[in-house]
Amino acid sequence: SGVMCRKIVIADDEPITRMNIAEMLEEAGYEVVGEAADGFDAVELCKRNRPDLAMLDVKMPLLDGLNAAKIIIAEGYAKSVMLLTAYSSKEFVEKAKK
């Protein structure tokens, strides 16, 4: 009760990272409703499950996290999007913010 964010979709092309994130979220009481290895699957899972949050790794094959986020936000497939990345350059952060 009181938790606004319940359903989460995770997208990361590294299976171990994805598994670790899913495990941590589930232990904290969140429901992981989908796991994707690329941006296309992430968009599809969000379309199908309408999660409260989509956690997207930026660097993924086929469709990267930034472009997947654009689609998910534009189509309203998730209530919010969080980008995960190992990149911290100023230019990159600015691009992600846009």
VENNOR-V665753 format. One record per pair of residues at least 24 apart in sequence whose C-alpha atoms are under 6 Angstrom apart, sorted by the first residue. I is the first residue (numbers start at 1). J is the second residue. D is the distance in whole Angstrom. If there is no record, write none. Layout:
i = (I:I)
j = (J:J)
d = (D:D)
This chain:
i = (5:6:6:7:7:7:7:8:8:8:8:8:9:9:9:9:10:10:11:11:11:11:11:11:12:12:13:13:13:39:39:39:39:46:47:50:50:51:52:52:53:53:53:53:54:55:55:55:56:56:57:57:57:58)
j = (52:30:31:31:32:51:52:32:33:51:53:54:33:34:35:54:35:55:35:36:37:42:56:57:37:57:37:38:60:63:64:65:68:77:77:77:78:78:78:79:78:79:80:81:81:81:82:83:83:84:83:84:85:85)
d = (5:5:6:5:6:5:5:5:6:5:5:6:6:5:6:5:5:5:6:4:6:6:5:6:5:5:4:6:6:4:5:6:5:5:5:5:5:5:6:5:6:6:5:6:5:6:5:6:5:6:6:5:6:6)
